[in-house]
Amino acid sequence: MHDLRLEDDAKVTRKLYLGIFYFCAFVMAAITTYAIYVSVNEYLNSGKVVIGEVLVDTEFPVKGLSKLVTYLMIVSVVGWYCVTKLGANKVQGISKSTKSILQIVVLGITIIALYEFIYNFILWNSFITVDIMRGIMKLDSINVPFPNPKTPWNLVFATKMSLAALLISAHGFYLLSKKSSTGKAVINDTV
């Protein structure tokens, strides 16, 4: 009887993670499609596009609420978490050598994401400070023409998405590195 309840609970939990993952995937796809559509139209009309600016300028569902870039950041991290909970059993049996390679790759991605987050945040902060000294208050429209001057990046977008990448990669590294109670490394607990 007790095992039956645990199995039912595990099924309900799995369905919950699956539903949340599908919701996150749908939201990510919808936001990305919208951003590409608006950016392509902007490029065709003006010959210029700022990466991520449309996601920072668009507030949803009403003006004054969260920006699309915030929603994209949140659903990216939550979607990743659901994937790790759903796929835990699939990767527990990988070999030590494969796991070691994955750890090194994910650690490298985590280091890059950390650098990018700090770099973008400091740069954004610096531009805000310079603008405030000039009496200008434009937090969301600051962009940097790097790495390509023809396609600058919006710093709000770059900062939020590099934070999402940092959280996802750090969580991935943690999962690949954590040990079970038996002392063996595991990817995650079972759902």
C-alpha positions in Angstrom: 0.0 0.0 0.0 2.8 2.4 1.0 4.7 1.6 -2.3 1.6 2.3 -4.3 1.3 5.8 -2.8 5.0 6.5 -3.5 4.6 5.4 -7.1 1.5 7.6 -7.5 3.3 10.5 -6.0 6.3 9.9 -8.3 3.9 9.9 -11.3 2.2 13.1 -10.2 5.6 14.8 -9.6 6.8 13.7 -13.0 3.7 15.0 -14.7 4.1 18.3 -12.8 7.7 18.7 -14.0 6.7 17.7 -17.5 3.9 20.2 -17.6 6.1 23.0 -16.3 8.8 22.1 -18.8 6.3 22.2 -21.7 5.0 25.6 -20.5 8.6 26.9 -20.3 9.4 25.6 -23.7 6.3 27.2 -25.2 7.1 30.5 -23.6 10.7 30.4 -24.8 9.6 29.6 -28.3 7.0 32.3 -28.4 9.3 35.0 -27.0 12.1 34.0 -29.4 9.7 33.9 -32.4 8.4 37.3 -31.5 11.9 38.8 -31.1 13.1 37.4 -34.4 10.0 38.7 -36.2 10.3 42.2 -34.8 14.1 42.3 -35.2 14.0 41.1 -38.9 11.3 43.8 -39.6 13.4 46.4 -37.9 16.5 45.4 -39.8 14.6 45.4 -43.1 13.2 48.9 -42.4 16.3 50.6 -40.9 19.2 48.4 -41.8 20.1 48.2 -38.1 19.2 45.9 -35.2 20.3 45.9 -31.5 20.4 42.3 -30.2 17.9 41.8 -27.4 16.4 45.4 -27.5 13.0 44.2 -28.5 12.8 41.9 -25.5 13.9 44.8 -23.2 11.4 47.3 -24.7 8.4 45.0 -24.7 6.5 44.8 -21.4 3.9 42.1 -21.1 1.0 41.7 -20.5 0.6 45.4 -19.8 2.9 48.4 -19.9 4.7 48.8 -16.6 4.9 45.0 -15.9 7.8 42.7 -16.5 9.8 42.8 -19.7 10.0 39.8 -22.1 13.7 39.4 -21.3 12.8 38.8 -17.7 10.3 36.1 -18.6 12.8 34.5 -21.0 15.4 34.4 -18.2 13.0 32.9 -15.7 11.6 30.2 -18.0 15.1 29.3 -19.2 16.2 28.5 -15.7 13.0 26.9 -14.6 12.9 24.8 -17.8 16.4 23.6 -17.2 15.6 22.6 -13.6 12.6 20.6 -14.8 14.8 18.9 -17.5 17.3 17.9 -14.8 14.6 16.4 -12.6 13.0 14.6 -15.5 16.2 13.3 -17.0 18.1 12.3 -13.9 17.7 8.5 -14.4 18.8 8.7 -18.0 22.3 10.0 -17.2 23.1 8.2 -14.0 24.7 5.3 -15.8 27.3 7.3 -17.8 30.9 6.2 -17.5 33.4 8.1 -15.2 35.4 9.2 -18.2 32.3 10.7 -20.0 31.2 12.3 -16.8 34.7 13.8 -16.3 34.7 15.3 -19.8 31.2 16.7 -19.2 32.3 18.2 -15.9 35.2 20.0 -17.6 33.0 21.3 -20.5 30.3 22.5 -18.1 32.9 24.1 -15.8 34.3 25.9 -18.8 30.8 27.2 -19.8 30.3 28.2 -16.1 33.5 30.2 -16.1 32.6 31.9 -19.4 29.1 32.7 -18.2 30.4 34.1 -14.9 32.9 36.4 -16.8 30.1 37.5 -19.2 27.7 38.3 -16.4 30.2 40.3 -14.4 31.5 42.0 -17.6 28.0 43.0 -18.8 26.9 44.0 -15.3 29.9 46.3 -14.7 29.6 47.8 -18.2 25.9 48.4 -17.8 26.6 50.0 -14.4 29.3 52.2 -15.8 27.1 53.5 -18.6 24.3 54.2 -16.1 26.7 56.1 -13.9 28.0 58.2 -16.8 24.5 59.0 -18.0 23.4 60.0 -14.5 26.4 62.3 -14.2 25.1 64.0 -17.4 21.6 64.1 -16.1 20.2 61.4 -18.3 18.2 58.4 -17.1 18.0 55.7 -19.7 18.5 52.3 -18.0 17.0 50.0 -20.6 18.3 51.5 -23.9 22.0 51.2 -23.2 23.8 49.0 -25.7 27.4 48.2 -26.5 28.8 47.8 -30.0 30.8 44.7 -29.1 31.8 42.2 -30.5 30.4 43.6 -33.9 29.8 47.4 -34.2 27.1 46.6 -36.9 25.0 44.6 -34.4 25.3 46.1 -30.9 23.9 44.2 -27.8 21.4 45.6 -25.4 23.1 45.4 -22.0 20.0 44.6 -20.0 19.4 41.6 -22.3 23.1 40.6 -22.2 23.2 40.8 -18.4 20.0 38.9 -17.8 20.8 36.1 -20.3 24.3 35.7 -19.1 22.9 35.4 -15.5 20.6 32.6 -16.8 23.5 30.9 -18.5 25.6 31.2 -15.3 22.8 29.7 -13.1 22.1 26.8 -15.6 25.7 25.9 -16.1 26.6 26.2 -12.4 23.6 23.9 -11.6 24.7 21.5 -14.3 28.2 21.4 -12.8 26.9 20.8 -9.3 24.7 17.9 -10.5 27.6 16.3 -12.4 29.8 16.7 -9.3 27.6 15.8 -6.4 28.1 12.5 -4.6 25.4 10.1 -3.5 25.2 8.8 0.1 27.2 5.8 -1.1 30.1 8.0 -2.1 29.5 7.6 -5.8 28.9 10.6 -8.0 25.3 10.9 -9.2 23.5 13.3 -11.5 20.3 13.8 -9.5 17.9 12.1 -7.2 15.0 10.1 -8.8 11.7 11.5 -9.6 
